[in-house]
Amino acid sequence: MIRWEAAWPDRFVREIRYGAIGGAQPEVRAAPCGDRTIHCTLTFTLDRAVRQDDWQLSVEPAFAPTFHWAPHLAPTDRHVIDQHAFRSPALVVQDGTRTLILVPDLDLLAAKPPVRWYMDLDAPGNRLTLGMSASRPEEHVLFVREPGAVYPAGTVRIGFYLMTFEDEAVAADPWRPVLAFLWERWGSPRFRTGAPAAAPLHAYVRHAYDWAFKHWEGAVWQSFELDGRPVGACAFIVDATQSPNYPGPPDEREPRSIWNQAWFSSLRSAQGVYRYARRSGDAELRRRALLAKELALSAPQRDGLFPSVIATRMERVRLADGTEVNRSRGWEEAAWGHSNRNPLSPWTRGGTALEAPYHLLDMSWTALLMLRWHEELEHDDRLLAYVQSYAEALLALQDERGYFPAWLEPETMRPLPELSQSPETSMSVTFLLALHDAVPDPRYRAAALRAIDAVLADIVPIGRWEDFETYWSCCPYGAETLQGQQVARNGMFKQCNLSMFWTAESLHAAWLATGEPRYLAAGERCLDELLMTQASWQPPYIYVEALGGFGVMNADGEWNDARQSLFAELILRYGMALDRLEYIERGVAALRASFVMMYCPENEKTREQWEKAFPFFGEEDYGFMMENYGHDGRTGPDGLGMGRFTIFDWGNGAAAEAYLRIRDRLGEELERRYGITI
C-alpha cells in the first residue's frame, strides 16, 4: 500500500493509502469541489490484462469516531458493502463535532468499470475503505468477496468525494449534506427529465384495478360471509402460476388469506379503491371497497385488542399428472390470527397466523386507517367506537418509560420481551395523536408525547431501528444475537427503514400537535436517515428504472420496494413544512417509483425484464407487479432480479392508494407552490 501524499485537512484525515493493480501505480489527483468537498481520482493504465482478487483504498480519520454509518453491514473481514447496495452510497463517521464523509464517484461507476466496486467500514480499526473485487451474496443478504477479478488492458479509474464538516447542524444530521450533494448532482437532473415513471400515474392505477377486479379476479378478489355479514378484500398474495396465461396448473405460494398488517393492509388499499370509485362514479368498485371496510370491522375484539389476519386452511393436492400444488379449502374454514412475521412463530420456521402473538404495531396501523376512513371518506361511528375501544387497551399497556410493547403472548396477553422498547412504539404515537384530533382526550395526547420523547431519547441518537422486519422476515441474520446490540465491526445496529418512517411520521404529528420545533428538527433527521435508503441515481447494473425507489434494511437486497408508496406522502409533507424542493422532488420520485415494477406497456424496460422471466405474460397480466427488484442481491439483463408474485396490498393496490390519496390531499398545493402536477 502507498500513502497518498496530497495535503488533506489534518483535523479530519490522518492518512489515505491505496494499492497497485498488477504492479501498476495510478495517476492520483485531488481537487476542491466546493467549500467542504475534495474530489479524488485514481487512474491506472494497464499494458496487459491483470488478474487480481482485491484492490483497496483506505481512509483513516484523524479522530476517534463515536458515530458510524454505512449503507450495508459488513460484519467480518470477509464481508463487503457491494455496489448492489449503492442506493445513496456514503460512509459517515463523527466524533461529536467533526464529520467525515466518503462518497463514491457515481459518474465513474456509471461508466461500467470492469470489476465491481465495494465499500467497507471497520469501526474498531478506524478505517473507511473503497475497493474493487468480485463478490457474491451470502445468507439473505450480506456480501462476501470472491476471487477471480480481471482488469483488461487499458484504463481503469476509480474515484470518490471526501466531505469534511465541523458544524453543529451537520453533527445533528450528518446525512443532510450527503443527500443534498447526491440529489443535486445525480438525482434532480434525472428527475427533471421525467424519471422514473414513463406515463401519467392514473394509467397505472387503471391497470392495477383492471388486473385485480377483471383479468385476475378469480385469484385476487375474495368475497364471503362472516356470521351472515358480507365481506371481501383482495387475497394477500398471488403467484405468477395463477396467471390466466400460465400453461400449467396454478399453485398458491402461501395460505390464502387477507391481512390488515403493517405491510399488507387491505383496509389501506380499499381506501384507494373508494377514492377512485368516488371520483369515477364506479358503483361496483365502491361496493368492493365497503366490503373491505366491513371485513376490518369484523375482526373480533378481545378487551379492545384484535387480530390482523384471516386465513383459510390449505392442503397439498396431487393432480392427475402427478404434480403437487397448494390449494385452499375455502373461506368456510377461515380463522382469525396474526402476522407470522414475529419471534414466537416466525414465518422462516413455518409459523402460521393461528400461532402468532398479538402485534400492537399492526393494530395501531389498522386503527389509524379506520380513523382516516372516518375522517376523510365517510363518517361511520362504528369505526370510531372500534378504535376508541382499542385505544383504552393500548393506554393500559404503556410502560414506565413510555413505550408500548411489540407483541402480546396470545394466551396470557403478557408482553413478550422482544422489542418491548422499540421504535415500533412510534406508530402508536401517530394513532393516538390522530385520535386526539378526532376525539379530544388529554390522555391520548399525554401518552403519545411521553412515548415519542422516549424514542427520541433512546433510539434516534444511536440509530436502533429494530422492528419486526429487521429480524423476523426474509433476513433472519442476527435474530438470536443482535437484538439491542450493534454489529461491532461496523459500529451500527441492524436497521430497517420502516421504523425510521414511523418515527419521522410520529415526530411530524407531534410537531403539528405542539408546535415545538424540536420535533420537526428530530423528524428531519429521521427522514434523512430514511432517505439514505432511497436511490439517488440510476446504476447501469439495475435493469429497471431505479431513481426514487427504496431499499429495506442494511442487510437486504431490494430495490424499488413497495414501501416507497407508503413513504411518498410523508416526504412531501416535510418538503412543504420546510419548503425544501429536494424533498418535494424525492417524494414525487418515490411515488412514481411505486409503479415502476408494474408489467404494462408504459414501463418498457420493466416489461422487457418481465417477459424474459415469464415468456407467457400477455395483456391479461398488465398490472401484475412484484413488490421489489433484486431481492436476492443479484440482477441481470436476462430477467434476473424479477420476482414471481404480487401482493395487491403491498404493491399495485398500495401504489394506487398512495397516488389517489396524495392527489386528493396535496395535489393542488404541489401544483400551486412547486409547479408539479400529480
C-alpha atoms as one frame of an Amber mdcrd trajectory, in Angstrom:
protein
   0.000   0.000   0.000   1.194   3.514  -0.873   0.395   6.612   1.131  -1.367
   9.440  -0.687   0.957  12.425  -0.468  -1.592  15.132  -1.255  -2.483  17.573
   1.521  -5.620  16.744   3.499  -7.444  18.640   6.233  -5.338  17.267   9.092
  -8.096  17.657  11.665 -10.113  15.123   9.678  -7.785  12.744   7.792  -4.700
  11.153   9.240  -3.799   9.055   6.212  -5.041   7.706   2.887  -3.394   4.597
   1.474  -4.003   2.710  -1.777  -2.708  -0.330  -3.620  -1.397  -1.120  -7.091
  -3.059  -3.180  -9.811  -0.655  -5.802 -11.096   2.287  -3.637 -10.063   0.957
  -0.580 -11.918   0.711   2.589  -9.840  -2.089   5.061 -10.532  -2.046   8.676
 -11.501  -3.646  10.360  -8.478  -5.470  13.652  -8.414  -7.285  15.614  -5.727
  -9.087  18.873  -6.410 -11.502  21.032  -4.397 -15.171  20.625  -5.279 -16.970
  23.254  -3.232 -16.031  24.647   0.157 -16.027  21.423   2.138 -15.521  18.740
  -0.514 -12.493  17.290  -2.312 -12.838  15.163  -5.463 -10.251  12.397  -5.765
  -9.474  10.094  -8.706  -7.009   7.299  -9.325  -6.290   6.300 -12.925  -4.444
   3.073 -13.757  -3.009   2.451 -17.217  -2.525  -1.290 -17.754  -0.457  -2.640
 -20.641  -1.876  -6.131 -20.146  -4.816  -7.866 -18.513  -4.350  -8.337 -14.780
  -5.880 -10.957 -12.532  -6.098  -9.575  -9.005  -8.643 -10.573  -6.414  -8.820
  -7.325  -4.460  -7.838  -3.663  -4.635  -8.362  -1.180  -1.806  -8.078   2.464
  -0.899  -8.369   3.177   2.837  -9.012   6.427   4.686  -8.016   6.730   8.326
  -9.780   9.541  10.185  -7.657  11.837  12.361 -10.072  11.349  15.246 -11.748
   8.519  17.123 -15.345   8.413  15.831 -18.218   7.927  18.245 -20.769   7.524
  15.410 -20.550   5.345  12.291 -22.889   4.867   9.336 -22.739   2.771   6.166
 -25.459   1.638   3.740 -24.959  -2.060   4.457 -23.462  -4.323   7.087 -20.057
  -5.965   6.658 -19.786  -7.842   9.951 -16.451  -9.603   9.278 -13.321  -9.027
   7.202 -14.798 -11.396   4.606 -17.786  -9.131   4.044 -18.052  -6.056   1.840
 -20.687  -3.453   1.006 -21.144  -4.456  -2.604 -22.187  -1.884  -5.229 -25.612
  -3.563  -5.259 -26.237  -1.627  -2.009 -25.190   1.752  -3.510 -28.592   3.491
  -3.441 -27.360   6.702  -1.792 -23.846   5.458  -1.063 -21.650   7.033   1.603
 -19.535   6.205   4.632 -20.065   8.602   7.554 -18.107   8.977  10.809 -18.356
  11.611  13.568 -16.780  12.399  16.907 -19.461  14.819  18.090 -18.066  17.915
  16.379 -16.205  16.671  13.307 -17.900  14.803  10.456 -16.023  12.951   7.699
 -17.942  11.552   4.719 -16.753   9.437   1.763 -18.992   9.257  -1.333 -18.048
   7.075  -4.337 -17.849   8.896  -7.682 -21.027   7.613  -9.311 -20.093   9.017
 -12.719 -17.133   6.635 -12.801 -19.271   3.747 -11.566 -21.914   4.559 -14.208
 -19.164   4.112 -16.832 -19.284   0.349 -16.079 -15.825  -0.423 -14.653 -14.573
  -3.968 -15.322 -14.622  -5.023 -11.639 -17.365  -4.436  -9.079 -16.886  -1.662
  -6.542 -17.432  -2.024  -2.842 -17.121  -0.061   0.381 -16.244  -1.166   3.894
 -16.418   0.377   7.364 -14.132  -1.029  10.052 -15.103   0.801  13.232 -12.558
  -0.775  15.641  -9.785  -0.325  13.057 -10.934   3.256  12.308 -10.824   2.699
   8.568 -13.093   3.656   5.660 -12.497   1.640   2.504 -13.363   1.953  -1.175
 -12.376  -1.099  -3.184 -12.799  -3.318  -6.217 -13.408  -7.072  -6.089 -15.699
  -9.783  -7.347 -18.329 -10.615  -4.724 -21.410 -12.719  -4.131 -24.434 -12.533
  -1.824 -24.401 -14.829   1.168 -27.213 -15.574   3.602 -30.016 -13.054   2.911
 -28.453 -10.662   2.100 -24.838  -9.935   3.054 -21.984  -9.817   0.532 -18.584
 -11.526   0.624 -15.506 -11.128  -1.547 -14.812 -13.723  -4.202 -11.633 -14.434
  -6.141 -11.404 -14.013  -9.887 -11.454 -10.283 -10.668  -9.847  -9.430 -14.025
  -8.790  -5.963 -15.216  -8.402  -5.773 -19.014  -5.584  -3.874 -20.637  -6.348
  -0.174 -20.860  -7.559   2.430 -18.390  -9.178   1.700 -15.034 -10.479   4.623
 -12.992 -11.942   4.824  -9.524 -12.751   7.921  -7.521 -14.567   9.428  -4.590
 -15.570  12.637  -2.875 -14.364  13.420   0.628 -16.520  15.815   2.643 -15.448
  17.403   5.940 -17.545  19.427   8.371 -17.120  20.980  11.781 -20.644  22.242
  12.103 -23.410  21.782  14.697 -26.135  21.349  12.085 -24.195  18.557  10.338
 -23.364  16.978  13.696 -27.118  16.837  14.403 -27.982  15.437  10.947 -24.921
  14.006   9.165 -26.959  12.759   6.190 -28.228  16.186   5.108 -25.109  17.281
   3.162 -24.776  13.833   1.561 -28.374  13.769   0.384 -28.240  17.332  -0.943
 -24.997  16.549  -2.810 -26.293  13.297  -4.328 -29.621  14.766  -5.379 -28.194
  17.945  -6.862 -25.510  16.073  -8.788 -27.382  12.949  -9.946 -30.965  12.743
  -8.731 -32.557  16.064  -9.639 -31.231  16.284 -13.236 -32.664  12.845 -13.987
 -35.904  13.570 -12.128 -36.434  16.676 -14.229 -36.362  14.577 -17.400 -39.456
  12.760 -16.089 -37.787   9.797 -14.360 -38.638   7.315 -13.100 -42.187   6.721
 -14.482 -42.956   6.737 -18.175 -46.677   7.652 -18.201 -49.277   9.642 -16.244
 -49.778   7.814 -12.955 -53.519   7.403 -13.413 -52.784   4.987 -16.274 -51.032
   2.641 -13.837 -53.945   2.888 -11.400 -56.324   1.736 -14.130 -54.045  -1.222
 -14.903 -53.922  -2.160 -11.206 -57.691  -2.205 -10.794 -58.365  -3.955 -14.117
 -55.822  -6.610 -13.119 -57.302  -7.192  -9.647 -61.004  -6.936 -10.441 -61.206
  -8.207 -14.025 -58.318 -10.157 -15.573 -57.061 -11.884 -12.382 -60.303 -11.544
 -10.423 -60.699 -15.263  -9.779 -57.354 -15.418  -7.995 -57.259 -11.968  -6.408
 -60.732 -10.890  -5.278 -62.154 -12.773  -2.291 -65.762 -12.361  -1.089 -67.566
 -14.406   1.525 -69.747 -14.115   4.626 -68.770 -13.922   8.282 -71.635 -14.580
  10.666 -74.052 -13.647   7.890 -72.199 -10.418   7.113 -70.938  -9.961   3.524
 -67.209  -9.087   3.474 -64.465  -9.031   0.885 -60.943  -7.951   0.005 -58.025
  -8.895  -2.204 -56.024 -12.012  -1.418 -52.783 -11.458   0.452 -50.598 -12.891
  -2.321 -50.890 -14.420  -5.795 -48.238 -16.193  -7.807 -47.272 -15.991 -11.482
 -48.625 -19.521 -11.878 -52.105 -18.087 -11.238 -51.919 -16.004 -14.413 -54.675
 -16.754 -16.935 -51.836 -17.190 -19.435 -49.825 -19.710 -17.403 -49.643 -23.030
 -19.315 -49.616 -25.223 -16.196 -51.717 -25.667 -13.044 -51.894 -22.740 -10.597
 -50.107 -23.065  -7.261 -50.781 -20.882  -4.218 -47.489 -19.705  -2.740 -48.753
 -19.079   0.811 -52.035 -19.735   2.643 -54.955 -17.892   1.081 -55.567 -15.063
   3.499 -56.354 -11.374   3.918 -54.212  -9.115   6.086 -54.547  -5.812   7.907
 -50.944  -5.597   8.997 -48.154  -3.006   8.878 -47.121  -4.166   5.382 -50.146
  -5.796   3.844 -53.253  -3.737   4.634 -56.461  -4.473   2.776 -58.074  -1.511
   4.540 -55.419   0.827   3.145 -55.820  -0.476  -0.409 -59.604  -0.251  -0.113
 -59.322   3.460   0.623 -57.697   3.882  -2.771 -60.470   1.879  -4.406 -63.046
   4.048  -2.615 -61.363   7.291  -3.735 -61.209   6.040  -7.328 -64.851   4.935
  -7.254 -65.971   8.236  -5.774 -64.252  10.236  -8.485 -65.216   7.936 -11.371
 -68.730   7.078 -10.204 -67.953   3.346 -10.314 -70.589   1.812  -8.013 -69.119
  -1.698  -8.244 -65.680  -0.607  -7.062 -67.283   1.366  -4.225 -69.176  -1.772
  -3.176 -65.939  -3.747  -3.032 -64.188  -1.041  -1.008 -67.023  -1.081   1.515
 -66.793  -4.871   1.803 -63.126  -4.475   2.808 -64.153  -1.974   5.480 -66.718
  -4.482   6.763 -64.039  -7.152   6.928 -61.816  -4.911   9.062 -64.719  -4.193
  11.399 -65.429  -7.929  11.626 -62.121  -8.662  13.362 -63.269  -9.730  16.846
 -62.027  -7.529  19.683 -60.739  -9.033  22.903 -60.767  -6.290  25.520 -60.133
  -3.848  22.675 -57.346  -5.836  21.007 -57.956  -7.572  17.684 -56.423  -9.921
  15.083 -54.795  -8.752  11.863 -55.115 -11.798   9.597 -57.959 -14.030   8.464
 -56.720 -17.182   6.757 -58.104 -20.315   5.145 -56.773 -23.790   5.746 -54.603
 -25.240   2.990 -53.945 -28.702   1.634 -51.469 -30.304  -0.731 -53.236 -31.748
  -3.778 -51.788 -34.270  -6.241 -53.104 -33.698  -9.777 -53.700 -36.348 -12.418
 -50.282 -35.809 -13.965 -48.584 -36.264 -10.585 -47.950 -32.568  -9.991 -48.492
 -31.407  -6.396 -49.931 -27.958  -5.750 -51.239 -25.958  -2.788 -54.992 -25.436
  -2.622 -57.218 -23.544  -0.210 -60.068 -25.390   1.483 -62.208 -22.273   1.220
 -63.403 -19.436   3.412 -65.886 -21.727   5.162 -62.948 -22.908   7.288 -61.373
 -19.494   7.788 -59.894 -18.482  11.145 -58.567 -15.237  12.601 -54.961 -14.812
  13.666 -51.962 -12.516  13.481 -48.907 -11.900  11.327 -46.395 -14.750  11.324
 -43.524 -12.291  10.989 -42.753 -12.495  14.704 -40.360 -14.134  17.198 -42.851
 -16.605  18.693 -43.969 -18.360  15.494 -41.667 -16.988  12.770 -42.532 -17.391
   9.111 -38.970 -18.566   8.435 -39.679 -21.638  10.576 -43.106 -22.370   9.140
 -45.081 -20.447  11.755 -48.709 -19.686  10.982 -51.124 -16.887  11.802 -53.027
 -19.172  14.174 -49.995 -19.491  16.468 -48.898 -15.862  16.292 -48.922 -13.279
  19.100 -50.922 -10.066  19.061 -48.901  -7.300  17.384 -49.610  -3.761  18.601
 -47.964  -2.221  15.556 -50.487  -3.891  13.246 -53.401  -2.885  15.448 -52.290
   0.759  15.726 -51.832   0.992  11.951 -55.256  -0.503  11.278 -56.824   1.800
  13.884 -55.145   4.802  12.252 -56.556   3.737   8.871 -60.003   3.397  10.409
 -59.711   6.972  11.669 -58.638   8.167   8.234 -61.610   6.418   6.640 -63.981
   8.012   9.158 -62.477  11.487   8.811 -61.678  11.589   5.078 -64.047   9.239
   3.241 -67.306   8.669   5.107 -68.365   9.101   8.703 -69.016   5.721  10.258
 -69.481   5.770  14.022 -68.657   2.053  14.179 -65.082   2.864  13.125 -64.727
   5.474  15.833 -66.133   3.192  18.520 -63.822   0.364  17.405 -60.648   2.462
  17.635 -61.638   4.030  20.961 -62.032   0.560  22.420 -58.569  -0.296  21.127
 -57.107   2.948  22.497 -58.174   2.030  26.037 -56.301  -1.259  25.761 -53.279
   0.487  24.280 -53.037   3.054  27.072 -53.101   0.305  29.681 -50.048  -1.335
  28.041 -47.727   1.705  28.129 -44.694   1.064  30.353 -42.989   3.365  32.822
 -40.560   4.697  30.195 -43.393   5.489  27.788 -43.004   2.574  25.350 -45.702
   0.284  24.050 -44.676  -3.385  23.752 -44.363  -5.001  20.350 -46.148  -8.328
  20.965 -48.530  -9.911  23.446 -48.497 -13.640  24.117 -51.856 -14.875  22.752
 -52.990 -16.877  25.807 -51.863 -14.713  28.739 -51.797 -11.365  26.866 -48.492
 -10.581  28.578 -45.890  -8.561  26.631 -43.107 -10.554  25.015 -39.565  -9.374
  25.795 -38.585  -8.955  22.143 -38.674  -5.285  21.067 -40.521  -4.351  24.257
 -38.955  -0.874  23.985 -38.545  -0.256  20.274 -39.372   2.302  17.580 -42.489
   0.287  16.755 -43.896   2.499  19.532 -43.868   5.398  17.061 -46.839   4.016
  15.144 -48.956   4.126  18.290 -47.882   7.751  18.790 -49.251   8.715  15.375
 -52.501   6.853  16.050 -53.060   8.424  19.475 -52.410  11.946  18.193 -54.839
  11.372  15.312 -57.431  10.030  17.753 -56.933  13.098  19.956 -57.713  15.264
  16.920 -60.951  13.340  16.346 -61.961  12.864  19.998 -60.065  15.317  22.230
 -58.947  13.439  25.339 -55.844  14.642  27.196 -54.854  11.035  27.969 -54.253
  10.305  24.289 -52.001  13.315  23.803 -50.077  12.813  27.050 -49.389   9.136
  26.321 -48.313   9.912  22.757 -45.861  12.643  23.749 -44.389  10.561  26.567
 -43.843   7.744  24.067 -42.196   9.849  21.375 -39.935  11.509  23.945 -38.714
   8.059  24.955 -37.979   7.149  21.337 -36.168  10.456  20.884 -34.021   9.878
  23.958 -33.122   6.217  23.463 -33.367   5.251  19.798 -32.909   8.165  17.426
 -29.383   9.216  18.535 -27.907   5.728  18.110 -29.980   4.504  15.158 -31.510
   1.491  16.915 -34.022   0.925  14.122 -35.170  -2.555  15.094 -38.678  -3.715
  14.211 -40.451  -6.916  13.181 -38.956  -6.839   9.697 -35.409  -6.373  10.958
 -35.230  -9.928  12.294 -38.408 -11.900  11.504 -38.903 -11.553   7.774 -36.775
 -12.859   4.909 -33.486 -11.738   6.553 -33.180 -13.502   9.931 -29.485 -12.624
  10.314 -28.888 -11.540  13.908 -32.300 -12.528  15.297 -30.705 -14.619  18.041
 -27.633 -12.484  18.765 -28.045  -8.868  17.660 -31.247  -7.613  19.273 -30.294
  -4.426  21.069 -26.634  -4.873  20.084 -24.520  -3.169  17.457 -22.567  -5.091
  14.840 -19.184  -4.451  16.447 -17.136  -4.231  13.264 -19.405  -1.582  11.739
 -20.464   0.285  14.883 -24.096   0.069  13.719 -27.290  -1.737  14.570 -29.009
  -3.942  12.069 -31.587  -1.437  10.824 -34.891  -1.439   8.958 -36.224   1.746
   7.389 -39.854   1.067   8.346 -39.173   2.164  11.913 -37.364   5.250  10.610
 -40.532   6.098   8.695 -42.889   5.506  11.632 -40.716   7.712  13.833 -40.399
  10.524  11.267 -44.176  10.367  10.803 -44.895  10.495  14.542 -42.475  13.397
  15.008 -44.257  15.323  12.257 -47.547  14.625  14.039 -46.040  15.723  17.390
 -44.828  18.959  15.781 -48.297  19.665  14.401 -49.863  18.878  17.784 -47.491
  21.002  19.881 -45.794  23.483  17.557 -42.451  22.572  19.193 -39.570  22.991
  16.690 -37.554  20.210  18.328 -39.994  17.633  17.000 -39.707  18.920  13.439
 -35.887  19.034  13.656 -35.718  15.490  15.016 -38.179  14.355  12.365 -35.983
  15.846   9.648 -33.024  13.855  10.978 -35.071  10.623  10.947 -36.374  11.380
   7.469 -32.848  11.980   6.191 -31.657   8.674   7.603 -34.623   7.084   5.838
 -33.719   8.850   2.576 -30.250   7.307   2.676 -32.083   4.102   1.668 -33.610
   5.813  -1.404 -31.972   5.561  -4.827 -30.470   8.950  -5.731 -29.213   7.789
  -9.150 -29.651   5.199 -11.911 -27.000   2.442 -11.749 -26.157   0.695 -15.042
 -26.492  -2.698 -13.333 -30.126  -2.089 -12.317 -32.181  -3.032 -15.397 -35.375
  -1.196 -14.459 -35.883   2.454 -13.544 -34.425   2.968 -10.070 -34.444   6.673
  -9.223 -36.580   7.434  -6.170 -37.117   3.801  -5.212 -36.312   2.459  -1.754
 -34.420  -0.394  -0.240 -35.369  -2.016   3.055 -32.555  -2.512   5.533 -28.781
  -2.698   5.856 -28.765  -6.467   5.395 -31.068  -6.996   2.421 -31.008  -6.530
  -1.330 -34.256  -4.920  -2.538 -34.535  -2.003  -4.947 -37.885  -0.321  -5.686
 -39.548  -1.864  -2.650 -43.294  -1.255  -2.319 -42.813   0.758   0.876 -41.926
   3.757  -1.291 -45.654   4.317  -1.860 -46.090   4.480   1.920 -43.186   6.920
   2.313 -44.007   9.340  -0.515 -46.656  11.436   1.239 -44.550  11.988   4.359
 -41.539  13.103   2.294 -43.790  15.617   0.533 -45.223  16.863   3.823 -41.756
  17.533   5.210 -40.893  19.235   1.930 -43.866  21.556   2.330 -43.192  22.201
   6.026 -39.538  23.092   5.343 -40.124  24.476   1.830 -37.356  22.210   0.535
 -37.558  21.452  -3.168 -35.246  18.455  -2.805 -37.803  16.724  -0.573 -40.613
  17.577  -2.976 -38.723  16.008  -5.867 -37.725  12.988  -3.785 -41.332  12.484
  -2.668 -42.684  12.645  -6.212 -39.885  10.329  -7.383 -40.862   7.835  -4.653
 -44.480   7.976  -5.812 -43.505   7.441  -9.436 -41.156   4.602  -8.439 -44.122
   2.905  -6.771 -45.369   1.918 -10.254 -42.040   1.068 -11.920 -42.259  -2.664
 -11.286 -45.679  -2.981 -12.964 -45.955  -5.179 -16.045 -47.611  -2.933 -18.631
 -46.774  -1.291 -21.973 -45.996   2.058 -20.303 -42.970   0.531 -18.492 -40.893
  -0.507 -21.477 -37.731  -1.565 -19.588 -39.671  -3.397 -16.903 -41.931  -5.113
 -19.419 -38.865  -6.453 -21.240 -37.498  -7.907 -17.988 -40.849  -9.486 -17.086
 -41.170 -11.171 -20.465 -37.664 -12.576 -20.150 -38.568 -14.002 -16.744 -42.083
 -15.163 -17.733 -42.445 -15.500 -21.515 -46.135 -16.452 -21.176 -47.131 -12.995
 -19.868 -49.610 -11.107 -22.043 -52.252  -8.370 -21.969 -54.320 -10.069 -19.256
 -51.301  -9.710 -16.969 -50.997  -5.927 -17.326 -50.961  -4.626 -13.770 -49.005
  -7.558 -12.286 -46.338  -6.051 -10.057 -43.724  -7.702  -7.882 -43.119  -5.795
  -4.641 -39.421  -5.130  -5.371 -36.430  -5.843  -7.595 -33.099  -7.577  -6.992
 -34.366  -9.051  -3.719 -31.628 -11.675  -3.530 -28.772  -9.272  -4.251 -28.441
 -10.239  -7.910 -29.646  -8.590 -11.111 -29.058  -9.173 -14.801 -30.247  -8.154
 -18.276 -31.960 -11.531 -18.748 -34.690 -11.052 -16.121 -32.565 -11.941 -13.092
 -33.916  -9.907 -10.189 -37.610 -10.136 -11.156 -39.799 -11.885  -8.582 -42.763
 -14.150  -9.161 -45.647 -12.845  -7.057 -47.893  -9.838  -6.482 -49.283  -8.587
  -3.192 -52.100  -6.177  -4.044 -51.888  -4.593  -0.600 -48.091  -4.162  -0.804
 -47.679  -3.442  -4.486 -50.069  -2.265  -7.184 -53.075  -1.651  -4.883 -50.946
   0.165  -2.321 -49.321   2.310  -5.014 -52.737   3.214  -6.408 -53.933   4.239
  -2.932 -50.859   6.429  -2.376 -51.317   8.225  -5.688 -55.044   8.802  -5.164
 -54.593   9.999  -1.589 -51.727  12.368  -2.473 -53.642  13.722  -5.455 -56.717
  14.392  -3.304 -54.908  15.853  -0.306 -51.756  17.509  -1.674 -52.227  17.813
  -5.434 -53.417  21.433  -5.564 -50.703  22.678  -3.213 -47.949  20.846  -5.099
 -49.069  22.449  -8.348 -49.524  25.916  -6.846 -46.271  26.071  -4.875 -43.917
  23.907  -6.936 -45.468  23.605 -10.380 -45.634  19.805 -10.074 -48.730  18.022
 -11.339 -49.501  14.668  -9.725
